[in-house]
Amino acid sequence: MAFVSPVGYQPVYNPAVPFRQPVFGNLRPGMSVYIQGMVPHHSKTFSVNLSCGQFNGSDIAFHFNPRFDGKRVVFNTFQGGSWGGEEKKKDGFPFNKGGYFEMVIFANPGGYQVNVNGSPFYHFNHRIPLERVDNVHVDGEVNIQSLSVVGGGGGGVGGPAYPPGGVSIRG
């Protein structure tokens, strides 16, 4: 009998950007989006969106947008065809051109907690219900080495939800 890890716990490696992947079963409290990447020397901006649909124009529950001109990160939502009020963080800009990074977006009942390179970076309160999020979308000038959605009892990037602990395959 062989052990196969749950599909939702398998990272996607080196996807081409722009990259869009469904979150099967939708995002729930206790789940996290884990990204390892590298910022090219020529980068001006990139974004990570937790969206409520797979098409351009879909609502975006969480927009994370580092901008290298001015070294700031912009957070926002996009709902009903309009952007909400921007939240900006300028102090402690955690990204460097030519540098590697690790980012975790924790989905909590009250909002998203973003940690970068192992340190808490920002908390963004929910404006759109967490359970509507069904896609992760990465765009802009960034190289993604791995991306995975984990936790919350299964599901995630790459396939349907399986029971926690994996699936046994007899052979």
C-alpha positions as MATLAB code, in Angstrom:
seq = 'MAFVSPVGYQPVYNPAVPFRQPVFGNLRPGMSVYIQGMVPHHSKTFSVNLSCGQFNGSDIAFHFNPRFDGKRVVFNTFQGGSWGGEEKKKDGFPFNKGGYFEMVIFANPGGYQVNVNGSPFYHFNHRIPLERVDNVHVDGEVNIQSLSVVGGGGGGVGGPAYPPGGVSIRG';
ca = [
       0.000    0.000    0.000;
       1.441    3.387   -1.039;
       0.733    6.739    0.601;
      -0.157    9.710   -1.600;
      -0.290   13.200   -0.082;
      -3.563   15.086   -0.484;
      -3.560   16.926   -3.805;
      -4.356   20.255   -2.126;
      -1.118   20.066   -0.179;
       1.101   19.733   -3.249;
       2.774   22.958   -4.377;
       2.682   24.138   -7.966;
       6.313   24.638   -9.027;
       7.624   27.385  -11.333;
       4.311   28.382  -12.942;
       4.379   30.909  -15.776;
       3.130   34.343  -14.677;
       0.366   35.439  -15.033;
      -0.803   32.407  -13.075;
      -4.361   31.609  -12.023;
      -5.374   28.535  -10.058;
      -8.686   27.510   -8.481;
      -9.039   26.958   -4.739;
     -11.261   23.880   -4.679;
     -13.932   24.084   -1.987;
     -13.226   27.832   -1.625;
     -11.049   29.495    1.002;
     -11.986   28.922    4.649;
     -10.688   30.101    8.024;
      -7.497   28.256    8.907;
      -6.265   27.985    5.321;
      -3.117   29.701    4.034;
      -1.631   30.653    0.678;
       2.119   29.952    0.726;
       4.344   31.505   -1.965;
       8.097   31.309   -2.535;
       9.429   33.575   -5.251;
      12.052   35.927   -6.608;
      11.738   39.549   -7.703;
      13.570   40.235  -11.007;
      15.986   43.196  -11.151;
      13.685   45.025  -13.629;
      10.489   44.611  -11.545;
       8.255   47.636  -11.021;
       5.259   45.845   -9.472;
       3.503   42.527   -9.013;
       0.241   41.403   -7.442;
      -1.304   38.464   -5.631;
      -5.108   38.433   -5.784;
      -7.526   36.190   -3.922;
     -10.484   36.397   -6.271;
     -14.124   35.337   -6.435;
     -14.030   33.920   -9.952;
     -11.555   32.983  -12.625;
     -12.211   35.726  -15.157;
     -10.916   39.282  -15.519;
     -13.451   41.567  -13.849;
     -14.328   39.051  -11.109;
     -14.507   40.423   -7.578;
     -11.169   40.425   -5.733;
     -11.487   39.860   -1.986;
      -7.794   40.594   -1.321;
      -5.366   42.500   -3.570;
      -1.691   42.516   -2.470;
       0.411   44.824   -4.659;
       4.093   45.637   -3.924;
       5.233   48.721   -5.870;
       8.949   49.390   -6.139;
       8.579   53.082   -7.053;
       8.157   54.512   -3.584;
       8.711   51.108   -1.918;
       5.164   50.571   -0.705;
       2.581   47.786   -0.682;
      -1.028   48.561   -1.616;
      -3.931   46.446   -0.305;
      -7.469   46.649   -1.665;
     -10.631   44.899   -2.883;
     -12.391   45.022   -6.238;
     -16.159   44.557   -6.064;
     -18.948   45.118   -8.565;
     -16.529   46.606  -11.105;
     -14.967   49.186   -8.740;
     -11.899   49.340   -6.517;
     -12.410   50.034   -2.820;
     -10.344   52.386   -0.686;
      -6.619   51.612   -0.804;
      -4.681   50.726    2.306;
      -0.925   51.370    2.024;
       2.096   50.253    3.994;
       5.376   52.064    3.348;
       7.493   51.186    6.377;
       9.427   47.919    6.392;
       9.121   47.193    2.633;
      10.146   43.489    2.601;
      11.025   42.956   -1.086;
      14.319   43.559   -2.895;
      14.939   43.522   -6.626;
      16.964   40.404   -7.383;
      15.985   38.958   -3.997;
      14.077   35.872   -2.940;
      11.042   35.976   -0.662;
       8.645   33.753    1.223;
       5.097   34.972    1.787;
       2.194   33.419    3.695;
      -1.356   34.792    3.582;
      -3.286   33.366    6.551;
      -7.087   33.356    6.149;
      -8.512   34.206    9.575;
     -12.166   34.798   10.528;
     -11.608   38.580   10.745;
      -9.156   39.142    7.899;
      -5.954   38.156    6.139;
      -2.661   38.128    8.041;
       0.290   38.530    5.671;
       3.737   37.392    6.786;
       6.799   37.991    4.602;
      10.156   36.293    5.171;
       8.961   34.882    8.485;
       7.792   38.188    9.988;
       4.278   39.624   10.398;
       3.786   42.341    7.772;
       0.119   43.433    7.597;
      -3.429   42.526    8.625;
      -6.226   43.312    6.136;
      -9.828   43.097    7.401;
     -12.331   41.214    5.253;
     -14.498   43.393    3.015;
     -15.825   40.449    0.970;
     -16.745   37.168    2.715;
     -13.770   34.811    2.855;
     -15.847   31.861    1.650;
     -16.396   33.539   -1.761;
     -12.674   33.236   -2.636;
     -12.174   30.456   -5.179;
      -9.046   31.518   -7.124;
      -5.469   32.662   -6.551;
      -4.092   34.943   -9.269;
      -0.462   36.123   -9.507;
       0.504   38.743  -12.084;
       3.264   41.233  -12.829;
       7.038   41.120  -12.696;
       7.730   38.234  -10.319;
       9.027   34.670  -10.602;
       7.115   32.115   -8.534;
       9.127   29.097   -7.415;
       6.244   27.434   -5.571;
       2.673   28.206   -4.585;
       0.334   26.118   -2.467;
      -2.925   26.492   -0.578;
      -2.954   24.473    2.641;
      -5.003   23.843    5.763;
      -8.648   24.181    6.651;
      -9.390   20.472    6.397;
      -8.294   19.712    2.838;
      -8.770   21.126   -0.611;
      -6.458   23.674   -2.118;
      -4.537   24.265   -5.310;
      -4.348   21.498   -7.843;
      -7.377   19.263   -7.406;
     -10.415   18.218   -5.422;
     -10.423   17.959   -1.642;
      -9.290   14.669   -0.119;
      -9.580   13.529    3.473;
      -6.872   14.869    5.818;
      -3.940   12.466    5.974;
      -3.972   11.479    2.329;
      -5.454    8.722    0.252;
      -4.398    5.086    0.366;
      -3.842    3.416   -2.978;
      -3.768   -0.347   -3.029;
      -1.643   -1.952   -5.619;
];
